[in-house]
Amino acid sequence: QVQLVESGGGLVQPGGSLKLSCAASGNLFSLKGMGWSRQAPGKQRELVATISWGDGGTKYPDSVKGRFTISRDMAKNTMYLQMSSLKPDDTAVYYCNLEQWDLPTSWGQGTQVTVSS
């Protein structure tokens, strides 16, 4: 089994920055990639960033492109999401996920990000 623990969420003012972390442990083999998703109340879960574990390739939707940066530290089995120029619309619970080849996706418990003045 894989365990994912997110941290770094909190309250931030509009225009501010926040960095989320996701530490992975357990049976970490055949790693394919990791990602961050978010879900706001009454809305569907939205994928906001992905990173390939092998070559580090990243992808973002237009809603966060240029503001969010995903990265990973392979030695620490940890993934990060640097968020800047935050907007109230970014308020959501943020979840990290880990993909392994031929195995179900693992999810973290989520961390709340609130953007408000």
N, C-alpha and C positions, 0 to 999 in steps of 0.2 A: 504494500500500500504506500501511497504518497501522502504526505502532509504538507499543506501550504498555509503559511501564517503571514497575513498582511499586517502592516503597521504604517503609521505616518499620517493617518487621516486626522481631520479636525476642522476647526472653524477658521476661515480666512476671509479677508475682505476682498471685494471685487478688485481685480487687477493684481492681486497678490499671487504668491507661488506656494507650492506644496510638493513634497517629494514622498511618494509611497514606496514601500519595500515589500517584497514577497520572498520569504525564505522557504525553500523546498527541502524536504528531508524524506527519508524512507527508501523505497526501491526505485532509485533514479537510474534507469537504464533505458536505452533506445529512445533518448530524448529527441523530440521532433521540434518543439517550440513552446513558447510561453506567450501569454497575452493578458491584457487587462480589459475587463468589461465593466459597465456601470448600469445601474438601474435606479431610476428616479420613481417616486411614488406614482402609481397609475400609468406607468410607461413600460414598454418592453425593454428587456436587457439589450444594451447596445455595446458592440465591440468597439473599443477606442484605440487599441494598439496591439500589435503582435510582433514578435521577434523570433526569427529562426535560431534554434540553439546552435546549429552548426556554423553558418556563415554570418550570423548576426543581422541578416536582412530584416528590415522593419517595414511595417505598413500602418497607415493611419487613415481614418475617414476624414472627409473634408471638415467636419465639425471641430476637429482638434488639431488638424495639420498646422504645423508652425508654432503651436503652443505647447504640445505635449511631446515628450521624448522618452522612449522606452530604451532600456539598456539592461545588460545582464553581466554578472560577475560569475564566470564559470567555476572559478576556484571556490567560491562561497555558495554556489548553487542558489544564487539570489538574483532577483529581477527587480528593477526599479521603474518608476514612472515619475518623471519630473514634469510637473504641471506649472505653467506660468500664464500670465494674463488671464487669470481665472474669471469666469463669469457666473452669475447666479444660475444660469442654465446648466452649469457643470455640477451643481449640487446633486448628489446621488450616493448610493452605496457602491463602492468600487470593489470588484472581485478579481483576483488573479486566477489564472488557469494554466495548467501544464498539460501538454500533449505528448504522448508516447506512441511510437509506432505499434499499431495493432492492439492498443489498449484504450479503455475509456478515458475520456478527459477528466482530470482531477481539478477540483475547485477549492478555493479558500473560503473562509467564513465571511469575508467582506469587511470593509472599513468605511465608515461614514465620512464623506467630504461635504462640508457645508460652506457655500460662498454667500456671504451676506454682510452688509454693513451694520 
